[in-house]
Amino acid sequence: MALVLLLKDGTDSSQGNAQTISNINACQLVVNILKTTLGPRGSDKLLKDTVTNDGATVLKLLDIEHPAAKTLVDIAKSQDAETGDGTTSVVLLAGEFLKQAKELLETGLAPQSIITAYRQGLALILEQLDELKYSVGDKDGDLTTEKLLMNVATTTLNSKLLASSGQFFARMAVDAVMKLEEEDASLIGVKKVMGGSMEDSFWVDGVAFKKTFSYAGFEQQPKSFENPKILCLNIELELKAEKDNAEIRLADPTQYQSIVDAEWDIIYGKLKACVDCGAQIILSKLAIGDLGTQYFADRGIFCAGRVTEEDMRRVCKATGAQVLSTVTKVPPECLGTCATFNERQVGAERYNLFLGCPQSKTATIVLRGGAEQFVEEAERSLHDAICAVRRTKKTQAILAGGGAIEMELSKFLRLHSRNIHGRSQLILNNYAKALEIIPQQIANNAGYDSTEILNKLRFYHHKQGKRNYGVDIEKGDVCDTFEKFIWEPLAVKRNALIAATEAATLIISIDQTITNPKSEQPGDDTPVGGRPRR
């Protein structure tokens, strides 16, 4: 039989179980890098001048090229986008699902059987999660909304750089989220100012942004107002010579002065209209030049040009102002207001603060720190806490943390597998065993004997029925993590289990990888280092 060449010469085509196992091994290398960052005693990674233990950030900075390992990067990104927390957990779970599947593949088990059983196991534990959750009003009404959110935020921050000041920043995160009336985290502004300590950070019930680029006359403007009217614009209040934008032909040179006068009339007309509308604070997305700045200063008006889109949006949400593209007949209802406005020195920067806003749907957190890397990681940590609080506020449901839920789900699957026969029993047992990676790694990262702790947890969950028992990193033992206020949002755990299982089944289903050599550029007849082809 003649050999038929279907693929270009030099194409690498690997297939079968060997290729699936090779993909799993590549994913394990990624998991090994990330697993030491899990838990309150997890380590940080230094990557490209960035210090972080956030799973999504680490994987992004690693710049992974392996196509199968990129799947782990994608699920970490999706977890971060969907819930804001649990990025390390989702990667560890996916890696452990793959590790357990590798053992089964090496025994000759078909990938399709593993995939089917994994999906069955996922469906079972998702149903069980609803049985294990706690909601507001549970436990004789002791679980209030504020207590719920505070403990969720504190648990999230315990594994972050801000753990030493967990209560301080947890209160900020909860207060900021409680101000929101919409599910839009962008309405919470986080500003970073170098210098000072963590405790110098503060929360603003309103809007705060760094003083914008200032022109001559800015220092003469008032920096404090009570109940001011605020005008938000998207126009440029700067003298622009028309000769730069148009061609003018004059028959009489004396007409040139009339053109110059017209230019001044235009800008003065705009400035006068801003003053006549009664505004005391004028903000614009575009520049307010020297002339406008001095004009407003002479009339006791504060102005700021080149305000960013994000800050302008939050100002409008908080004060009730509307962004206008003209100053002709400004309607009074388009002006915003706030109780107080002032300019405050924060470290080496000056900040404009809008406080006591009538439509207070936004908040600002100003973070302080001694180094740029520290402040950047503090922002990532606070972002995770804010996202966790938002999800908990929306679902009003939490789970016991510290690996307790994973142990309980593992126990549930092991018991369920006893009632079924065939290969599914073996696969479900391996799936259940993979769930134990979370408490095991938390104990390892804390420097304790994970084998001993896992054995204790199995005893309490299987024999004692203690469904909330997890790892106690303070004593190197086990404890009721719910009673110790170690809580996790239901949405975070649910999304992590779904994403991890989907990623694992996707990688297991790949039985062939085809890599083509780089195609030549069209019309290129000259090979590298050679003579033109004939």
N, C-alpha and C positions, 0 to 999 in steps of 0.2 A: 504494500500500500504506500503510495507516494506521500511524503510529508508536505502538508499545506501550511505555509507561513502566513498567519493571520495578523500578527503584530510586527511593528517595526523592529528591525534588528537592534539589539541592545536593550530591549524592553525587559524589565524585571517583573516577573509574575510569580508570587508566592501564594500558596493556597493550602487548605486543609487545617487540621487541628494545630499543626505547628505554627501557622500564621496567626491563628486566634490566640494561642499562648504567647506568642511574641508580642502581640498588641497588649495583652494583659501585663506582661513584664514591663513594658514601657510605661504603662499607667502606674505600676507599683513604684517606679522610680520617682514619679511626681508625688505620690502619696507619702513616700518616705521623707521627702523634703518638708512637706506640710504638716505631718502628724505631730511634730513636737510643739506646734503652736496652740494645740487644743487645751482648753481649760483655764482655770484661774492661775495655775502655775506654769502655763505654757511659755515657751521662749519666743523671742522676737527674731526677725530676719533682717539683715542689712543688705539691701539690694539697690544698687544705683543711687547711693546717697539717701535712701529711704529706709527708715526703721519702722517695721510694721509686723503685726501678727494677723492681719486680716487676710483670709484665704484668697479672696478675689484679687486683692492688690498684689499679693505675692505671685500668683499665677500670671497676672498681667505683666509684671516686671520680668518674669522668667523668659518670656517670649518663646514659648514652646512651639516647635516645628512639627513634631510627630503627629500625623493625622488622627490617630486613635487617642493619644494623650490630650489632644486639643479638646476632646469631648469633655474632659474634666474641667478645663478652663471655661467652657460654655456653661456647664451646670453651675459653676461657682458664680459666674456673671448673672445667670438667671435667678439664682437664689438671692443675690445681692439686690437685683432690681425688684424682685417680687416682695421680699420680706426685709431686706437690709441686714439680716443677721443669719448665722448658721452656715457661712460659706465654707469654713473648715470642716464642719461636721458632714456636710453633703459630700465633700470629696473623700473623706475617710470612709464613709459608708459605701460609696461606689467602689472604692478600692478594695474594701473587704469583701463585698459581694463578688467582685471579680476574682479575688484570691480563692474564695471558697469554690467558685465555678471552675477555676483552673484545676483543682484537685479532682473534681468530677470528670473534667475533660480528659485528664491523663489516664483515667480508668476506662476510657472508651465510651463514656456516656455522650449521647447526641446533644449538640447545642440547643436544638429545638425543645428537647425535654426540659432542659434547665430554664430556658426562657419562659416556657409555659408555667412551670412551677413557681418561678420568681414572681410572675404576674399574679398568680393565685395567692401567694404569700402576701404581696402588697395589698391586694383587695381585703384580705382578712385583717391585717393589722390596721388598716385605715378605719375599718368598722370598729375595731377595738379601741382606737384612740378616742372615739366619741364616748366610750364607756369610762375612760380614765380621766377625762377632763374635769376641771372645776370651773364654775361660773360665778358671777357676782350674785351674792345671796346664799351661796352654799355654806355649809357648816354653821347653821343657825344664824345666818346673816352677818357673820363676823368678817366676811370677805367683801369689803367695800371697794368702790371703783378706785378711789385714790390710793388705798393700800395696795390694791392689785397692781396698779401702774407703777407705783414706787418700787415695789419688790421686783417686778419684771425689769425695770431699768437698772436697778442695782445688780441683779444677776448678770445682765448683759455686760455691764461695766467691770464686773469682777475679773473677767479674763482679758481686760484691756489695759492700756497704759494708765488710764485714770482710776484704776482700782483703789489706790490709796485715798482718793477723795470721792469714792463712789456715791455716798449719800448727797454730797454737795452738787455733783453734776447730774445725779438722778433727779433731784428736785428741779433743776433747770430743764431737763428733758421733759418731765411731766408737765411743768407749768407752760412750756412752749407749746406742747401738743394740745393741752386743754384750751389754749387760745384759738386753735384752728376750728373753723366751722366747716371746712372742706377737707377732703382727703388729698391735700396738696402740700407735700413737705417743702416745696420751694418757697412757701410763704414764711418759713422759718429761716431767717438769715443767720449765717455763722460767719463772723468776722475774726480775723487773726491779727493779733498785735504782739510783736516780739518784745520780750522783756517782762520782768515781774515773775511771780509764781503762779501756780495753778489757782490758788485761792483768790488771786486778783481778778480772775474771770468774773463776769457779771452778766445778768440777764436783763434785757430791756423790754418792758411791756409796751411795745410799739416798734418803731423803725430807727435804726442807727446805721449810718454809713460814713465812710472816711471823707474828710473834707476834699472836695474836688479841686481840680486845677483852678487857681485863682489869678485874677488880673489886678491891675493897679486900681486902688480904691476899695479893695475887698476888706481891708482891716478897718476901714471907717464905717463899715456896715454894723448895725446892731447884731449881737449874737444871742439874744434871749428875747422871747416873746411870750405873752399870756394870751391864749385863745386867738391865735393868728389865723388869717385867711390864707390859704395856700393855693397857688396857681401852678399847674403842671403843664408844660409846653413841649412841643416837638418841633420848634422852629429855632432858627439861628438869630440871635440878637447881637449882630456884629455888623459894622460898617463894611460893605462890600462895594468896591468900585465897579461900576457897570462896564467900564472899558475892558475889564478882564473877562466878561461874559458876553459881550456884544460888540458889534462893529458899528461905529457912529461916523457918519460923513457930514461935515459941516460946511456950509457955503460962507458963513460969516463967523470968524473966530470969537466974536463977542457972545455967541450963543453957547459957548462951552461952559460959561459960568452958570447958566440956567440948568445945565445937566448936573453939574456938581451940587447945586442947591437942591435939585430934585432927589439926589442920593441921600443928602442929609435929612431932607423932609421925610423920606421913607422910614429911615431908622428911628428918627425922633417920634414919628407917628406911632410906631410899634411900641416904643418905650412909654409914651404917654398913655396909650391904651392899657398897658399893663398896670400903670399907676391908677388910672381912673376906675378900674374894676374893683379897687379896694384891697388888693392882695398885699400882704406884708411879707410873704415868703414866695419867691418865684424860682421854680426849678425847671430846668430844660435838659432834654437829652442831648441837645447840640450846644455849641459854644455860646457863651455870653461874654462879649469882648470887653476891652478897656472902657469904651464909651458907655456901654450898658451898665457895667459894674459901678462906675463912678456916678452915673445918673441915678441909680437906685440908692447908692450910699448917701447922696445929697438929700434924698427924700425919706431916709430912715427905713429902707426896705432891704431885706436880705435876699441874695440871689446865689444860685449855684448852677453852673453849666456842666455839660458832659456827665450828667448823672446816668449811671448804667441802667440798662433795660430792667434788670432784676430789681434794683433798688427803687426805681420809679414805679414799678408794678406794685411793690409792697407798700410804698407810700400811698398810692391811690387806694389800695384795699383798706388801709388803716384809717385814712383821713376822709375818704369819700370823694376825693378829687377825681377829675377826669382829664386825661391828656388831650390837649387841644392843639390843632395845627394852624390856628389863626387867632389873633387877638382882637379881631373886629367884633364888637358887641359880645363880650364874654358873659354868658348867662350866670347869674349868681349861684345856681344849683351845681355848676361845674367846679366851684371852688371847694376845697377841703378845709378841715380845721383840726386842731388838736388842743389839749389843755395847756401844754407848755412845749416850747421849743428852746433848745440851748445848744451851745457848742462846748464840748468838754475835751480836756486834754487826757488822752489815754496813752500812757507810755510816751513814745516819741511822736505819736500821731494825734491829730485833732479830729474829733468825730462830731457829726451833727445828729442830735437826738430829737425824735418826735415822740413825746410821751402823752399818755392820757388820751389816746385816740378814740373817738366816739364809735367807730366801726372796727374795734380792735380785733381783727382777724389774723393778725400776724405778730410775730415776736422776733427778737434778735438776740443772739448769744455772742458775746465778745470774749474770745479765748485769749489767754495770756500764757506765756511760756518762755523759757530761757534760750531755746534753740529752735531753728526753723523745722528740723525733723521732728522735734517734740510737739510743736504746735500742729504740724500736719497730721501726725498720728492721733493727737487729741481730737482733731476734727473728725477723722474717720471713726474713732471710738464713739464720739457723741452722735454721729450719724447713725451708727448701729443701734444705739440706745433709743434714739428718737423713732426709728423705724419699728423697733420692737414694741414701743409704747403705742404707736399709731395702730399697729395690727391688733394689739390686745384691746385697745379702746374700741375698735370696730367689732371684733368677734366676741369680746367679753369672756374669753375662755383661756385657761392656762393649764399647764401640766407640771408635774414635779420634775425638777432638773437633776443634775448630777449623775446622769446615766440611769436614773430610776425607771424612766419610761422605756428605754431600750431593753432593760432587764425584764420588765414585765411583758413587753411584746415578745421577747425571745421565749419566755416561759409559756406564753399563750400559744405560740406556734409549735413548740415542742409537744405540748399536750394535744394539740389538734392533729399533729402528724401521726400520733398513735392510733387514730381512728381511720387512717387511710392505708392503702397497700401499694406495693410496687415502688417504682423509682421515685415517685413524688415524695414519699416519706423521707427518703435519704436527702433529696434536694431541699425540702423544707427545713430539715434539721440543720443543714449547712447554712441556709438563709437565716435561720434563727441564731445560729452561732455567730454569724457576721455582725448582727446587731450589737453584740457584746463588745465590739471594738471601742465604742464611745466610753463606757466606764473604765475599760481596761487602759485606754490611752490617757484618760484623765488621771488615773492613779500613777501610771508610769511617769507622766510629766511632772507630777508632784513629788516624785522620788520614793514612792512606796512600792511594796510588793504587790503587783497587780494580780498575781495568781491567788494569793491569800484573800485579797479583797473580793475578787470575783467569786471565789468559793463561798465566802460569807454572804454575798448578795444572792447567789443561787439558793442558799439555805433559807434566807429570810423570805425570798419570793416564792419558792416552791413549797417549803415546809410550813412557814409561818403565815403566808398570805399577806406579807407586808409589801403592798404594791408601790409604795412611795419611797422605799429604801434605795439610797444611792451612795455615792462616794462622799465621805467627809474628809476633805483635804486638810482641815485644821488639825485633826487628831490622827489621820492616817487610818481611819476605820470606816465603818458604814453608819448611816443615820437616816432618819426620816427627813428627806430634803424638803418636803412640803412644809413641815412644821418649822424648819429652819429658814423658811422664806426663800428657798432657791427655786425660782419659778421660771418657766419658759412659755412663750406664747404658743398656743395650739397651731396657729397658721405657719409658724417657722418650722416646727417639727413635721407637720404634714407635708409641706412643700419639699423639705429635705429628703424625706423618705421616697416621695414620688420621683423627684429628679434623680436621686441616686440609683433607684431601681431601673428607671428608663435608660440612664446612661450605661449601666452594666449590661442590660439586655441588648442594647444597640451594639456594644463592642463585642459581645459574645456572638452576635449574629453575623459578624464579618468573617468570612472564610477565605477571602482572597484579596490581595492587594496588588494592583497593577501600577507600575511606575514607568512612564514613557520617557525616553531621552528628550532633551530640549529640542524643540522644532527649530529648523533654520529659518532665518528671516526671509520673507519673500523677496526675490530678486537679488539675493546675495549669492554670487557665484564664486566668491573668494573664500575658501576655508581658512580658518585661523592658522597662520604660520605656513601657508601653502600658496601655490600659484593658481591663477584663475582656472576654473574647469573649462573643458572644451566641449 
